[in-house]
Each structure stands twice: as structure tokens, then as C-alpha cells.
Amino acid sequence: MPGGAGVRRPDHPTTTRPTAVNGALPGPESPESPEAREALEADGPGGGGPGAGVPERTVPGAGAPEAGVPERAVPDRTASKRAFPDRTVPEAGASKRTVPEAGAPEAGGPDHVVPGPTAAPPLPADGVTAEAVLAPYLQGQAADFLRSLRLHREHSAPSDAGGQGAEAAARALRRSARRISGSLHTFRTVLDPAWADHLRTELAWLSGTLAREHAYAGRLTRLLDALHQLSGATLPAARGTKPAAKPATKPGTQPATTAAARTAGAPEAQGRAVLGVGAARAGALLERQLTLARTRAHSAALQALGSSRFHAVADAVALLASEVPLAPGTTGRGAEALLEPAERAEQRLLAAVVALPADESAEPYNEAQDAAWHQARLLLRLHRYAHEVVLGAADPVLTGAGHALDLHRDAAEAAAAAAAAARTPRIAPATAYALGVLHADQRHEVEAARAVFRETWPYATAMTAP
């Protein structure tokens, strides 16, 4: 292994994973806390797309240099000088199996290959302190936060009304806030605890406030597009059933047109006719509800950006750009002080994936199982940000899995919005029927996103637990 005698890295298959207890691991940084969940849930749709695994450095200021995060180094663990066995993921009631090495085909399919060692960032050199690794990352994110804030103010002027600059700046502002908040959560033991907890709470409030407007807009677009497609497409399968197969016909012959065949297709034709009548009304109802919610979220965001609370957050981030408060006794410690928190973040992610409900036990439209998948998404974000801090780049093999969890979150929230609209009093039966079909369609999208996640998750042994 380059870089010395066995450097322990969060993404490198050379460390042993201890078995999680009850699907979670103890510690003060537990993501089950309200602060951790609030800090990570504050992002709208599209917060992690196909490129979500790479740190964003968008919306550069005019004439301002790009605040990139330099490559950072982590020293070897020379105190122990032990050889680490291959990484294994514990299974419930089964023996441990090794995870595929980097560069080997993963369980998602023969064509999906985990990037080899050449795709990973270079290993760090010896003699680097934890402050030299963590401080530049936090300061770079703070600089991006301040630059995005300046651009947001410039593009929010009345002369730039209706432009896309303010929306892009708000997204960049949220990206930086999420990364600062996630890093403060994971590496809390290295930082001043009181300062880290306070700033993390304030950044969670800001990111959540700014995310709501974008979330409502994306949800409305998704639902209207789905309604348009469903109006002329085959209806989703009923609860607990599969779509009926078309009768087979011999080449050169016409399909059967008997009375029985016409009778079998009558319910679907009737349902499509009712759907066509109610789709327009359902779309109008969704547009009214979600547009109103988006307008209120926009007003709340403007009010928050002009409040004294926000100015206090901006001042705290400005101070972070110049100085990172560390915990007593942390100054001068080696960068191995960052490896244990990053390792715990990865173990919590693996334990959460093991605890995900199996496909065989999942019932159609079971919204109660969404919480476990949302928790896995939040833990994946924590692991991704910790990976960026320790190694200077996100783990590339988890990009597809993170995108699938983002799609899962969007589909689940869209289905909930359709169900809420269907509960509107005194709506026409055709409108309620169209909203029910829309809800079923989005729940099918949820199941599809779960299947994609299982195919793209690189550590296949974690997906075999019942």
C-alpha cells in the first residue's frame, strides 16, 4: 500500500468492520439526534445528483479566485504498525464475507466495475496534524459560503428579478452549509464542542429554510410531468399485483378480438378515460397547493436572510474562514485523530444499509419503511463529507448509490404530496381517482429507486441480511 505502513482510510477495503449493535453504533455523534437529522435533511430535490459525490465549487465570484480545497495528508498509524485484513461486512446469522476489492466487478452487474486504485486520491504524507487537514477544508467551505452569499445578494436585486442567478447562488449556499454542518457533526470531538453544536444548529436552520422553496418547485414539476405521462400510458399495477401480460400471438396473425378479450380490456379503457378527465383537475389542484407552499417558503427565506439570526450565522462563518476553534489538547495531534470519527461514520452507514428492509418483506406502498431509507441517505452524506475531509475527494464508488437514494427521497415526498391532495375535502371523484393513480405511480418509483440502490451499492454483502 502506498503511503507507509497501512494507512486506514474510510474507503479503502483494508480495515475490519466491527459488528453494529441493534443496527447502530454508540457515540456522541449519533445521527439519530435531532441536531444531526436537522443538519442533513435540509436539502431540496437534486441536492445530490449523478455528480453529487464530487465536491461542488460552483458560482465563483466575479474576479475572485476559486476557493478550492487543497490535497490534504493523513499520516500513517506507525504506533501500531499492524497489518489490516480485508474489510468484511457482518451479516445477520451468516459468516463474514469479504467485500469486492477496488477494480473488481460488483454485485450490481457484470458491467459495473468499482474504480481501481488509480481513481482514488493520493495517500497523504507523514507528519501532518489534524488541524492541517480539517482547518483548510472548513475554511474553504466557509469561503464558498460567503462568496455564494454575496452572489445571492447581487442577483436578488429588483433589476435581476426572474433570473436564475439567485437560485444557483442559493443552491451553492446550501451546499457549503451542509458540508460545514456535516463536518462539524462528524469531527465534533476534534473541535470546540459548544461552538460546533451551536454553529451546526444555525446552519441546519438556514439550509432548511432555503431548501423548502426549491423542494416545492421540484415536487410540483415532478408530479405534473407524471400526470402528463399517465394520461396516455398504461395504468400502474394495483396494490400487491403485477401488470397483466399481453396474450401471445403467432407471427403473421392478428390478436384475438373475441368478446372475452374486449371485456378484459374494458376496465383499463374505462380507467384511462376517467384518468383523462381527472388529470387536468388534479394538476390544477396540485399547482394551487404547491405554488402556495412555495410562495410561503420564498417569503420565509427572504425574511430569514434579513434577520439578525442570519447575520449572526454569516459572522460566525466569516470567523470560521480565518480561524477554526479546536478542542483543548487537539493542537499538534496527528491526523489520525480524524480517522476514528470518519471510521465511525462509515460503520454507521454500513449498519444502516444492513438494516434496510429486504425486497421480500416489503409491501407495496408501505410508507412506514421510508424512514430507514431516508436515514441511510443521511448517513451516506455524512460519510461522503468525512471522506472529502480526510482524503480531499468524495468516494467515487458511492456516487450511484447516493443518486438512487436522492431519487427515492424525491419519489416518496411526491407520493406523500399526491396523497395529501387526494384528502382535500369536496373534490370530484375523477380528481381523487387521478390523484390515487399518481400516488401509485410515485410509489412504484420508490420501489424502482430501491432496486437501483441495491444494484449500485458496491459492498454487496451488506445487502444480503434479511
C-alpha angles and dihedrals in degrees: 000000000000120000100047139292105351113316111204110229128180093232100037116099093228104093130082118241115218117220115268118236114234091344094300140074126230124242141108091268094063108152089215089081117103091240094055094046091047092050094053104034091060098100132095131223114305093030089131116023129161089302095044092110093068121074110254121230101178136146098039116196121252107270092354120125118245112265097220122171110244123227109277131208134225119194126229122265092245093159093076102023092194129154114241121220123228115290116261132187116218118239126205106258094347136098121262118269127194121252116241112270120246109280095027123113112267130217094264091082143303093275096051108089127182110235113260127240091278090069093058121090116260117275115253128250128249127271099038118139127223090246091055090055103039101035098059091049094051092043091050092051090047090053090051089049093054093044092051090048091054092049091048091055092048094050093042091067117115090248090062096045113145094020126128095232096087092049093049091047091050090052091050090047091054092046092056092044091052093050094048091046093047092049092049088052097048098040097037092126091060095048134060099283098212093047093045094050094048096047092044091054092049093047090050090054092049096045092047093049093050093044098058097073092050091045094055092047093051092046092052092049092049094050095046091049090049092050091051092052094045093053091074103021136084111282119251118265117270121256111296094000137101127231112274115253119239115248113262118245131193119249112271095021131105122244117262114275099183123140090257091055092048090049092050091055095045098085093052093048091049091048092050090051092052090046091053090053095047099038094078093048092044090051091050091049093049091047092053094048099043095040089053090049091048092050091052091047090051091052091048091051093051091048091049093050090055097046128105089239091062092047088054089053091049090050091050091051090048089055089047089057089064104030135021114206109225130197117263110276095018096102109102095014117134123256089257085085086075096049097069095054090045090049092052091050090054093046091053089052093051092047091050092051091050089053094053113119114262120243092245093056096045118103121209114267092008100158091177090075093056093083093066091051093048089051090052089052092053092048090049089055091051091051091047093053092046089051089053091052098047100037103020096242139058122263103267096202091064097053095095093046091050092050091051091053090050090053089048091054093048093049093047093051092046090052090051090051091051091049091049091051090050089058091060109125121251099010121151118265091241090054092049090049092052091049090050091053089047091051091051091049093053092047088054087053088053091055091046091053090051090052091050090051092053090050095048099039102111098208100067097179090068091062097057098074114112 
